Amino acid sequence: MKYVVFILIYPIIWCFSRLPMRLLYAFSDFLFLLVYYVVGYRKDVVYNNLKLAFPEKNDNELKTLRKKNLRHFCDFLVESIKSFSLSEKEVKKRYKFTNPEVLHEVEKTGKSIILSGAHLSNWEWSVSIPLVSNIQLFGSYTPIKNPYLDNYLVKSSRGRFGMISYKTHSTVTQLARNIRNKRQGAYILLSDQSPVIQNTHYWRTFLGVKVPVHVGLEVLSKRFDMAIVNYTTKKIKRGYYETTFELITDSPKEFENYQITDKYLNINEKSIREQPEYYLWTHKRFKHKDKYEEWVEKYKK
């Protein structure tokens, strides 16, 4: 049955991805009308997130920002589908890297790299990083249940420029194996979403709200002595992006606990505030905001 579903769905998605961008954006415009005015997809979630992050904005400003955000969200969806057939020539035209030399300098040290970032603008097209990097790129992902769709829609699209995908739960295993075999690599870790509360180790203010935060990139960088390079993607105009690299540290063991996490979050909070309409507000980023005392009582050791 799963193979039948694959046979029915894959050709449609593949053909859709072959359409010119102008037609895909025309579809995005239609999708936005459906999502925003008919379905009302996550309008309350986006509005409440924005209200918490930008308490200084009035109701009209928040609704305007919400509208822009969901319009971009529809663009992001069609751009993600385009990833299945996006050519090297087109991605180089639409997704530029402003300073790949930052990455190159770290690569020369022989250390593996954690590429940190946020769910901002278009993070799917960052699979093109191998086009400006000299070492193997790895990326974690959550597999879909249909193995055929998982292989052809996820792994193949994300690997078209050379990235190797691995399941999120095997991140540590993958890292340890490569480090043990002296295989230098760069690992994309986007750590700006909310962790499972029982697995939380650290709370801090992010976008004006006290929330639990992921500390995985700090823990992994110290454990395996990896450099951390943050990449920030800015939307220039519809379908065009610029990504900038910034070294957080190449000596993680010199930092006190949570200093790296704070530095990472400060960089990305600044980027989000500069272009808030392009952040992933459709997920419940602040769902644990009132649970700090509960966490202290139940989970803090």
Secondary structure, 3 states (H helix, E strand, C coil): CHHHHHHHHHHHHHHHHCCCHHHHHHHHHHHHHHHHHHHCCCHHHHHHHHHHHCCCCCHHHHHHHHHHHHHHHHHHHHHHHHCCCCCHHHHHHHEEECCCHHHHHHHCCCCCEEEEECCECCCHHHHHHHHCCCCEEEEEECCCCCHHHHHHHHHHHHCCCCCEEEEHHHHHHHHHHHHHCCCCEEEEEECCCCCCHHHCCCEEEECCEEEECCCHHHHHHHHHCCEEEEEEEEEEECCEEEEEEEEEECCHHHCCCCHHHHHHHHHHHHHHHHCHHHECCCCCCCCCCCCHHHHHHHCCC
